[in-house]
Amino acid sequence: MERVEAIVGGLAVVAVIFGGFIAIRTVSRLFRAMVWFAETVALFGFALVLGYLAYRIFLGSSDDPRYTS
């Protein structure tokens, strides 16, 4: 009986360690994907701002109400 309990205990330790590594890998990949997505959204927003500024400088009209065209 002691041998069976030792085997079950050993298997439980293996399952916890192996499951822990899988959980850590899964969480780290989730965080990496979240950071990648946030970086992509931020870069897109930055490109939009630069594009808008380029449009306003080269092709747009003034927002100044004193300026009449």
Secondary structure, DSSP 8 states (H G I E B T S, - for coil): -HHHHHHHHHHHHHHHHHHHHHHHHHHHHHHHHHHHHHHHHHHHHHHHHHHHHHHHHHT-----TT---
